[in-house]
Amino acid sequence: MSELRPVDRPESAQPPSLDPNRVAAAGASAGMTGTTAAPPAAPRHSPRGVAGWVMLRNYRPAWLLHDLTAGLVLTAVLVPVGMGYAEASGLPAIHGLY
């Protein structure tokens, strides 16, 4: 069995140091103070506050036909797959739809 030897790396390829003072300083400069940092709350009337709002505002009508086609194809494939998994696990096929 061969002996493991350390690999010589150039200074630029060395892994970063985990010095606690450097880690704390980096966190403080990023706005993270204390032991737990919560993300800033979105303003109440911000588009970021509603899931999908930005997507709906930028949705193009030309995409609709492609999205409907993708939905139908996925349904045609995934419904039988779910039913097959239910049957394979010994349950009635109808349980694969849930």
Residue frames as a rotation matrix with the C-alpha (Angstrom) as fourth column:
MET 1
0.587 0.809 0.000 0.00
0.809 -0.587 0.000 0.00
0.000 0.000 -1.000 0.00
SER 2
-0.185 -0.686 0.704 1.40
0.617 -0.639 -0.460 3.42
0.765 0.348 0.541 -0.89
GLU 3
-0.369 -0.053 -0.928 2.00
0.867 -0.380 -0.323 6.09
-0.335 -0.924 0.186 1.68
LEU 4
0.636 0.640 0.430 -0.06
0.733 -0.676 -0.078 9.28
0.241 0.365 -0.899 1.53
ARG 5
-0.501 -0.816 -0.290 2.03
0.848 -0.530 0.026 12.42
-0.175 -0.233 0.957 1.18
PRO 6
0.229 0.584 -0.778 0.92
0.340 -0.797 -0.498 16.05
-0.912 -0.151 -0.382 1.36
VAL 7
0.338 -0.022 0.941 0.53
0.937 -0.085 -0.339 17.80
0.087 0.996 -0.008 -1.95
ASP 8
-0.570 -0.555 -0.606 2.57
0.543 -0.808 0.229 20.94
-0.617 -0.199 0.762 -2.59
ARG 9
0.393 0.753 0.528 0.30
0.920 -0.316 -0.233 23.71
-0.009 0.577 -0.817 -3.79
PRO 10
-0.554 -0.502 0.664 1.13
0.512 -0.835 -0.204 27.22
0.657 0.227 0.719 -4.89
GLU 11
-0.929 0.134 -0.345 0.09
0.239 -0.494 -0.836 29.92
-0.282 -0.859 0.427 -2.41
SER 12
-0.664 0.705 -0.250 -2.86
-0.747 -0.607 0.271 30.97
0.039 0.367 0.930 -4.61
ALA 13
-0.170 0.601 -0.781 -4.31
-0.344 0.706 0.619 27.43
0.923 0.374 0.087 -4.50
GLN 14
-0.951 -0.188 -0.247 -4.26
0.160 0.386 -0.909 27.11
0.266 -0.903 -0.337 -0.71
PRO 15
-0.028 0.987 -0.157 -7.69
0.792 0.117 0.599 26.67
0.609 -0.108 -0.786 0.91
PRO 16
0.083 0.099 0.992 -8.96
-0.243 -0.963 0.116 29.75
0.966 -0.251 -0.055 2.76
SER 17
-0.882 -0.435 -0.179 -8.12
0.105 0.188 -0.977 30.10
0.459 -0.880 -0.121 6.41
LEU 18
0.193 0.966 -0.172 -10.91
0.435 0.073 0.898 29.61
0.880 -0.248 -0.406 8.93
ASP 19
-0.844 -0.504 -0.185 -9.47
0.424 -0.414 -0.806 32.04
0.329 -0.758 0.563 11.42
PRO 20
-0.064 0.917 -0.394 -12.45
0.995 0.028 -0.097 32.98
-0.078 -0.398 -0.914 13.68
ASN 21
-0.203 -0.037 -0.978 -11.50
0.283 -0.959 -0.023 36.67
-0.937 -0.282 0.205 13.59
ARG 22
-0.941 -0.157 -0.299 -11.51
-0.233 -0.340 0.911 36.74
-0.244 0.927 0.284 9.79
VAL 23
-0.648 0.761 0.027 -14.79
0.655 0.539 0.530 34.84
0.389 0.361 -0.847 9.63
ALA 24
0.027 0.663 -0.749 -16.45
0.877 -0.374 -0.300 37.24
-0.479 -0.649 -0.591 12.10
ALA 25
-0.473 -0.268 -0.839 -15.11
-0.043 -0.945 0.325 40.26
-0.880 0.190 0.435 10.23
ALA 26
-0.992 0.125 0.002 -16.40
0.018 0.119 0.993 38.91
0.124 0.985 -0.120 6.92
GLY 27
-0.332 0.927 -0.176 -19.83
0.914 0.362 0.182 38.30
0.232 -0.100 -0.967 8.43
ALA 28
-0.022 0.286 -0.958 -19.96
0.605 -0.759 -0.241 41.77
-0.796 -0.585 -0.157 9.96
SER 29
-0.760 -0.301 -0.576 -19.02
-0.217 -0.718 0.661 43.39
-0.613 0.627 0.481 6.66
ALA 30
-0.866 0.499 0.005 -21.86
0.215 0.364 0.906 41.49
0.451 0.786 -0.423 4.99
GLY 31
-0.337 0.767 0.546 -24.35
-0.700 -0.592 0.400 42.85
0.630 -0.247 0.736 7.51
MET 32
0.406 0.452 -0.795 -24.52
0.153 0.824 0.546 39.68
0.901 -0.343 0.265 9.62
THR 33
-0.490 -0.523 0.698 -24.22
-0.613 -0.363 -0.702 40.51
0.620 -0.771 -0.143 13.30
GLY 34
0.130 0.514 0.848 -25.00
-0.953 0.300 -0.036 38.37
-0.273 -0.803 0.529 16.32
THR 35
-0.603 -0.390 0.696 -25.31
-0.329 0.916 0.228 34.61
-0.727 -0.092 -0.680 16.31
THR 36
-0.222 0.564 0.795 -28.26
0.804 0.567 -0.178 34.34
-0.552 0.600 -0.580 13.95
ALA 37
-0.793 -0.050 -0.607 -28.93
-0.248 -0.884 0.396 36.49
-0.557 0.464 0.689 10.93
ALA 38
0.060 0.878 0.474 -32.37
0.582 0.355 -0.732 36.68
-0.811 0.320 -0.490 9.35
PRO 39
-0.602 -0.228 0.766 -32.76
0.786 -0.341 0.516 37.95
0.143 0.912 0.384 5.81
PRO 40
-0.914 0.292 -0.283 -34.22
-0.183 -0.916 -0.356 41.43
-0.363 -0.274 0.891 5.59
ALA 41
-0.189 0.936 0.296 -37.99
0.549 0.351 -0.759 41.43
-0.814 0.019 -0.580 5.30
ALA 42
-0.678 0.041 0.734 -39.42
0.692 -0.300 0.656 42.44
0.247 0.953 0.175 1.95
PRO 43
-0.910 0.409 -0.070 -41.43
-0.366 -0.871 -0.328 45.67
-0.195 -0.273 0.942 1.97
ARG 44
-0.377 0.845 0.379 -45.14
0.017 0.415 -0.909 45.05
-0.926 -0.337 -0.171 2.30
HIS 45
0.684 0.703 -0.194 -46.07
-0.135 -0.139 -0.981 46.25
-0.716 0.698 0.000 -1.19
SER 46
-0.260 -0.874 -0.410 -43.01
-0.755 -0.080 0.651 44.92
-0.602 0.479 -0.639 -2.97
PRO 47
0.443 0.371 -0.816 -43.26
-0.834 0.504 -0.224 42.68
0.328 0.780 0.533 -6.03
ARG 48
-0.553 -0.711 -0.434 -40.82
-0.454 0.694 -0.559 40.36
0.699 -0.112 -0.707 -4.22
GLY 49
-0.668 0.321 0.671 -43.49
-0.668 0.138 -0.731 39.77
-0.327 -0.937 0.122 -1.55
VAL 50
0.478 0.867 0.138 -45.75
-0.638 0.451 -0.624 37.81
-0.603 0.210 0.769 -3.91
ALA 51
-0.337 -0.624 0.705 -44.47
0.019 0.745 0.667 34.56
-0.941 0.238 -0.240 -5.35
GLY 52
-0.294 0.141 0.945 -44.45
0.874 0.439 0.207 34.63
-0.386 0.887 -0.252 -9.13
TRP 53
0.571 0.587 -0.574 -45.45
0.348 -0.807 -0.478 38.29
-0.744 0.074 -0.665 -9.42
VAL 54
-0.097 -0.692 -0.715 -42.37
-0.543 -0.565 0.621 39.30
-0.834 0.449 -0.321 -11.42
MET 55
-0.850 -0.201 0.487 -42.83
0.215 0.712 0.669 36.30
-0.481 0.673 -0.561 -13.71
LEU 56
0.039 0.950 0.310 -46.47
0.882 0.113 -0.457 37.15
-0.469 0.291 -0.834 -14.35
ARG 57
0.534 0.134 -0.835 -45.62
-0.043 -0.982 -0.185 40.77
-0.845 0.135 -0.518 -15.11
ASN 58
-0.249 -0.750 -0.613 -42.99
-0.755 -0.246 0.608 39.67
-0.606 0.614 -0.505 -17.64
TYR 59
-0.251 0.213 0.944 -44.93
0.298 0.945 -0.134 36.75
-0.921 0.248 -0.300 -19.13
ARG 60
-0.716 -0.038 -0.697 -45.15
-0.607 -0.460 0.649 36.82
-0.345 0.887 0.306 -22.92
PRO 61
0.345 0.933 0.101 -48.32
-0.699 0.328 -0.635 35.60
-0.626 0.148 0.766 -24.68
ALA 62
0.271 -0.301 -0.914 -46.11
-0.836 0.398 -0.379 33.78
0.478 0.867 -0.143 -27.21
TRP 63
-0.767 -0.622 0.158 -45.07
-0.603 0.615 -0.508 31.42
0.219 -0.485 -0.847 -24.39
LEU 64
-0.107 0.817 0.566 -48.63
-0.887 0.179 -0.426 30.25
-0.450 -0.548 0.706 -23.67
LEU 65
0.688 0.393 -0.610 -48.87
-0.668 0.671 -0.321 27.59
0.283 0.629 0.724 -26.38
HIS 66
-0.144 -0.834 -0.532 -45.51
-0.312 0.548 -0.776 26.09
0.939 0.054 -0.339 -25.38
ASP 67
-0.762 -0.125 0.635 -46.43
-0.643 0.032 -0.765 26.11
0.075 -0.992 -0.104 -21.68
LEU 68
0.274 0.928 0.251 -49.76
-0.893 0.343 -0.291 24.40
-0.356 -0.145 0.923 -22.33
THR 69
0.561 -0.146 -0.815 -48.05
-0.489 0.735 -0.469 21.78
0.668 0.662 0.341 -24.49
ALA 70
-0.557 -0.828 -0.072 -45.47
-0.371 0.325 -0.870 21.11
0.743 -0.458 -0.488 -21.78
GLY 71
-0.482 0.450 0.751 -48.22
-0.835 0.023 -0.550 20.77
-0.265 -0.893 0.365 -19.17
LEU 72
0.618 0.762 -0.194 -50.15
-0.781 0.569 -0.256 18.26
-0.084 0.310 0.947 -21.27
VAL 73
0.258 -0.604 -0.754 -47.04
-0.355 0.667 -0.655 16.20
0.899 0.437 -0.042 -22.05
LEU 74
-0.745 -0.566 0.353 -45.99
-0.508 0.138 -0.850 16.09
0.432 -0.813 -0.390 -18.40
THR 75
-0.089 0.801 0.591 -49.49
-0.908 0.180 -0.380 15.08
-0.410 -0.570 0.711 -17.34
ALA 76
0.703 0.383 -0.600 -49.60
-0.652 0.683 -0.328 12.34
0.284 0.622 0.730 -19.97
VAL 77
-0.061 -0.815 -0.576 -46.29
-0.205 0.575 -0.792 10.96
0.977 0.070 -0.202 -18.71
LEU 78
-0.784 -0.433 0.444 -46.50
-0.462 -0.071 -0.884 11.47
0.414 -0.899 -0.145 -14.94
VAL 79
0.124 0.887 0.445 -50.04
-0.991 0.133 0.012 10.19
-0.049 -0.442 0.896 -14.29
PRO 80
0.781 0.162 -0.603 -49.29
-0.282 0.953 -0.108 6.65
0.558 0.254 0.790 -15.55
VAL 81
-0.269 -0.940 -0.210 -45.91
-0.058 0.234 -0.971 6.70
0.961 -0.249 -0.117 -13.79
GLY 82
-0.576 0.113 0.809 -47.55
-0.796 -0.303 -0.524 7.57
0.186 -0.946 0.265 -10.46
MET 83
0.543 0.833 0.101 -50.14
-0.840 0.538 0.074 4.88
0.007 -0.125 0.992 -10.94
GLY 84
0.505 -0.435 -0.745 -47.42
-0.116 0.821 -0.559 2.36
0.855 0.369 0.365 -11.80
TYR 85
-0.615 -0.746 0.255 -45.46
-0.323 -0.057 -0.945 3.20
0.720 -0.663 -0.206 -8.64
ALA 86
-0.152 0.642 0.752 -48.60
-0.984 -0.026 -0.177 2.69
-0.094 -0.766 0.635 -6.56
GLU 87
0.802 0.453 -0.388 -49.23
-0.526 0.844 -0.101 -0.70
0.282 0.286 0.916 -8.17
ALA 88
0.129 -0.853 -0.506 -45.58
-0.067 0.502 -0.862 -1.70
0.989 0.145 0.008 -7.70
SER 89
-0.754 -0.419 0.505 -45.79
-0.485 -0.164 -0.859 -0.89
0.443 -0.893 -0.079 -4.01
GLY 90
-0.829 0.430 -0.359 -48.91
0.509 0.846 -0.162 -3.01
0.234 -0.316 -0.919 -3.58
LEU 91
-0.570 0.662 -0.486 -51.46
0.023 -0.579 -0.815 -0.18
-0.821 -0.476 0.314 -3.40
PRO 92
0.359 0.739 0.570 -54.43
0.751 0.133 -0.646 0.37
-0.554 0.660 -0.508 -5.68
ALA 93
-0.332 -0.556 0.762 -53.44
0.925 -0.350 0.147 2.42
0.185 0.754 0.630 -8.75
ILE 94
0.539 0.645 0.542 -55.73
0.522 -0.760 0.387 5.26
0.661 0.075 -0.747 -7.72
HIS 95
0.796 -0.286 -0.534 -53.38
0.441 -0.331 0.834 6.05
-0.416 -0.899 -0.137 -4.83
GLY 96
-0.222 -0.923 0.313 -50.71
0.916 -0.088 0.391 6.97
-0.334 0.373 0.865 -7.35
LEU 97
0.058 0.332 0.941 -52.74
0.682 -0.702 0.205 10.02
0.729 0.630 -0.267 -8.29
TYR 98
0.951 0.293 -0.100 -52.43
0.264 -0.598 0.757 11.55
0.162 -0.746 -0.646 -4.86
